[in-house]
Amino acid sequence: MLSRRLEDDQGRFVGVITAIIDLEDLKQFYGDVDLGGGSAIHLLREDGTLLVRNPPKPEAVGRKYPDLVAVPNAPAIRRVSPIDGKRDFIAVAAVRDTPLRLTITRDAAVALQPWRDEAVRLACARHHHATGC
């Protein structure tokens, strides 16, 4: 359930609006998002309570992960994920006008692999050019 304070043009309280959100609908919606291997999408309350995760991790749902919502306002930071213990790039965004946060994580090893592959390819090409082998 979500609720929101309503105010008039002068900022005075005029009521509260509430909505009941079906978590199954959210699971299906976020379950359809394919971020590729090594990535996960999380929907959390602003206190860090995990509501939905794709890929699913049922034992994590309902637990609090305040570190996932405490990420500074930056494109992404690198830290150890409290859910899987892997070093991830983590980005957080507020879900507009709700007390929810959307977090995307990407395993740093997976995210950096194309860069590593390119660095090795360039090093090998340079070595081949320099040595003629």
Order of alpha helices (4+ residues) and beta strands (2+ residues): beta-beta-alpha-beta-beta-alpha-beta-beta-beta-alpha
